Amino acid sequence: MSAIADPHLYEILDDRFRTGRCANGDMRLERLHGDCRWAEGPLYLPAWGQLIWSDIPADRMLRWDEATGAVSTFRSPAGHSNGNTLDREGRLITCEQGNRRVTRTEPDGSLTVLADRFEGRRLNSPNDAVVRSDGSIWFSDPDFGITSDYEGHRAEPEIGGCHVYRVDPATGRVTLAADGFAGPNGLVFSPDERRLYVSDTRAGHIRAFEVGPDGELSGDRVFVEAPADGRSAFDNIRFDDAGRLWVAAMEGGVHCYAPDGTLIGRIRVPEPVSNIAFGGPKNNRLFITATTSLYSLVLSVTGLPRPQALTHEEGPGLSSGAFFAVHSAGFEPATF
């Protein structure tokens, strides 16, 4: 692990970035690991104080232990995995670009395929996923994993478009949630789950949808456009508990947007940023995957609260999620 001190780490573009104490955290980036080809999909596991992430071209998932700083292989091969999240029972949900599917890791380490087709046709290459409080799983499906053999397997698309889908928690049925994207990527629900935000990397913007009681989307609008600086391209997105949207913006670093869509600040990172995730015991440590590396810094703002079932270190709400993290790769966690 190494630290990169930078007095210009935070770029304040609006006074709300200052008054919101967004720039009052660490004044250095910690480089936790630097041996990846293209790192994405960071996910913090509160039960064990560990973070897992994907190294897509290397076809592996890695794990960093907060107590020791040790990095180990979580899963290899990993289906050229990309985005990762937890369901309401604490089980790992993974978007496998190479296998063109979304899977769930069970307590015994086995994989359950949640989605690999839509109306009988193979998906393109699932990229990112988010779970709503009703248990439904929403995922983006661009063609990034089938355009070449670098992050998956080159193939002809069967669906003919890049969409966002929903997996029904009761029936497992895969339905089209939203279309009209050039390259849908990161997605996240607003804190009240009344809106779904989806970044479209190729279109250079983030779209916002109203979410109805039945899960139907409406009111499609562009929330923010990527800056016309030739450097910023939107990837995954995360909310903090004050309703600010934090965005992985490739060469533009990490962007922070106020609830009204104003870009109020940036975090400068020495490599193009692919993904971000809040974690740590207080959920105020920002983990950043950027090209070859995993970085982190402790902020003075806190990520959107974790679902209640995922906040306990023990108990049935998290037992299966805690178990998969150690059992499926044969690893014993550190003792706290």
N, C-alpha and C positions, 0 to 999 in steps of 0.2 A: 504494500500500500504506500502511496506517495501523495503528498499534498502540493497543490499549485496555488501559491498565494497570488492574489490579483486585486489591487486596489480598485480596479475598474470592472470587477466581476459583475456588478449590478449596473444596468443602464436605466436611469430614471427618465421616462418620457412624459410622465404626467404626475402631478403632485400626489395623486391618490396612491401611487406606488410607494411614496415616502410616508404619507400619513397612515397608510394601511400597514406600515412596518414590514413591507415585503422585502426591503433591502437591509433588514437589521439582523440577518442570520450570519452564518459563517462567512468569513471573507476569503475563503479558499475552497477550492474543489479538492475532494479526496478521490484519487484514482485507485479504485479497489481492485481492478483487474484489467489487463490490457493485452490479452492473447486471443482476440476474436477476429473473425473475418467480417461479419456484419451482425452486430448485437441488436436485439429487439426484445419485446415482450417481458419487461421486468414485472415481477409480482412478489410482494412481501408477504411472508407467512408469519402472522403474529404469534401463532402457537409455539414456534420454535426459534423465533428471532433469526430467520433465514430469508434470503431472497433468491428466487430462481429466475432465470432468463434464457432466451433462445439465442443461439449462434447459428443463424439460418443456413449459410452456405456450408458450414462444417457439419450440419445435420446432427446437432447435439443441443442438449439443455444443460446449463451449468447452475451451480448452487454456491452462494456465498454465505458463510456463517458469521453472524454479527458478533458473537462472543469471542471467536478466535481469529477472524479474518481469513479463514481457510476457504479456498475455492476447490470444488470437486465436480465431477461429472454427475449430473442428476439422471440423464437418460441419453443413450446413444445406441443406435440411430433414433431419431426423434421425429421422423416424417417431415423434416425441414420445417419444424414448428416455428410459429410466429407469436401471435398474441396469446396471453394466458390470463385467466381470472379464476375466482372461486365461486362456486354456487352457494346457495343458502345453507347447505349442509357442510360447507367447508371442503368440498371436493374440487379437484383441479379440472378446469375446463381449458382445453388447448386447441388452437387453430393450427392444423397441420397443412401447410401449403403444399408440401410434396405429395402427401396422400390425398389431398383435395377433400378434407373432411374436418369436422369438429368432433373432438372426443372428450370423454370424462374418465378420469382415473379413479377406479374404485378402491375401497379399503385394502383389498388383497393385491393391489398393484395392476390388476387387469384393466383393459381399456374397453369402454363402451362407446360405440359410434353413435353420436347424437344426430349428425347430419352429414350426408355425403352426396345427396342428390336433391334436385328440385323438379318435380313433375317427371321423374324418371330419367332426367339428364344429369350428368356429373357436374358438380360445382366447379368453379374455376380454381380458386386457391384461397380458402378462408384466411382472413388476415387478423381481425381483432374481434373480441367478444365482450359483452357486458350482460350481467344478469339482473333482471328487475325483481322487485320484492315479491311478485306473484310467482316467481320461479321460472318465468320465461327467459329464454336465452336468445339474445340478438347478436348477429354477427355480420361483418362486412365481407364481401366476396369479390375483390378485384381480380385481375388476371396476372398479377405480378409473378406468381409462381409457375405459370405455364408459358411465359414469353421467352424463357431461356432455361438452360439447365443449371444456372447459377444458384437460384433460390428454390429450386423444385425440379420439375421435369417438363421439358418443352412439349407442348401438346396443343392441339386445336381446341378452342372453346366449344362446348356443346350447348351452352345456354344462349350465347349471343349478346350478352350484356353483363355489366358489373353492378350488382345490387346489394341491398341490405335485407336480411332474412330474419324471421322469428321462429323459434322452436317452441311449440306449445308444451307447457309442463305436464299436462295431463295425458295428451295423446301422442306426443313426440312428432306431430305433424310439422313439416317445414313449410312456411308460407312466405310469400313476398311481402316485405314490410314497406320498402321504398325503392324507387328506381330513378333513372335519369342521371346517374353518376358517370363520370369519366374514370375515376379511380378511387372508390370509397375506401377509407382507411380506418382511422381511429373513431371510436364512438363512445358516448357517455350520456347518462341520464342526468338531468338537472337534479338538485338536491330533493325537490318535491316529486320527482319523476313525472312531472307534467310536460316535459319537453325532452326530446332526444336530439342530441347534437352529433353530426357526422362530418368528419373532415374528408374533403375530396382533394387528394394530393394533386391530381392532374388538372383539375379545374381551378385550383388555387384559392379555395375558400372553405368555410365551415358552414354547413346548412343546419337549420333548426326546424324541428317538427313538433307540433302539438300532439300529445299522446292522449287518446280518449280512454274512458273507463274500460273499454273492451280491448284496448291495445292497438286500435286503429290509429294511423297517423294522418294528420291534416295540417293545413296552414304552413306549408313548406316555404321557407324564406332563407336568404343568405344572411347569416349572423355576422361574419367578418370575412373580408377579403385579405389574402396574403399581401404583405407589403411589396410594392413594385421595386424591390432592391436587387432582384436577380439572385438572391441568396436564400430567401425564406420559402420553404415548402412545408405544408402542414402534414404531420403524421398523426401520432396519437394525442389524446386530449384528456385532461383530468381537472376536476373542480376542487377548490379548497372550501373550507367551511364558511367562508364569507361570500360565496357565490362568484368568486373570480375564476376564470377559465385559464388554465395553464396548458401551453401547447408546445409539443416538440416540433421545432421548425427548421430542422436540418442545419444548414450553414448559418441560419439566423439565430441559433442557440435555442433557448427556452423563452417563449413569449408569455406574458401575463396580460389578460384582457379583463377589464372591468365588466360588471353585469350589463352595461349598456353597449358593449362591443368595442370600447376604446382600448387601443393598445397602450398600456400605462407603463410597461417596463420589460426589460429583457435580462436574462442571465447569459453571460458569455461563456461559451464552452469551446475548447480548442479543437474539437472534432465535430463533424456534422451530427446533429442530434436526431435519433430515430424515435425513441420512446422515453416516457417518464412515468414514475409511480411514486406515490406517497407511501411511507412506511416508518419503521422504527417504533419503539414502545409508545411514543406520544403521537405517532402519525404525522410528525413534522419533519421527517427526513426525506428529502427529495432524492430519489435514485434516478440516474440518467444513463441510458444506453446511448453511446455515441460511436458509431463505426466500429473501432477495434476494442473499445473500452467500456467499463462500468464505472461511473462516477457517482458521488453523493455529496450532499451538503445539508446541514441542519438549518432549517429556516425558522423564522419567527412567526410564520403562519402555519396553519394546520390543514391537512387534507380533509376532504369530506369524511365525516365519521364512518367508520366501518360498520357494516350491518351487525346488529347486536349478537347474532348467533356466532359471529366470527371474532368477537372481542375477548372471549374467555380463554384462558390458557388450558383449562380442563373442562370436562363435562361433555354431555352428549352433543351439544350444539356444534362442537368443533372436533370431536373425537375422530371422525373419519378423515377429515382434512389433515389433522395432525398425523394420523397414521400413514396416509399415502406418502407424505413428505419424507418419511424415513424408511418405510417398508419397501416401496417400489424400487428403491435404489440400494437397499441393504445398508443404510447409514444410520448410525446411532447419534442422536442429537446431543449437543453439549448440555451439561447439567447446570441449571441456574440456581 
